[in-house]
């Protein structure tokens, strides 16, 4: 019985020490942070583009 428990403990410890799946988690976290930053910056980018179109259209109206 004791050998079985020690063997189980050794297997669990070996599994916990493996680093096979950590790359996927790191890539997922990086992707999530990039997606959040992109989404947050879209509003200010859209407002900037909208302001430029308003400026161009008012300039065209002034000269036409």
Beta strands, then each sheet from edge to edge (+ up, - down):
end
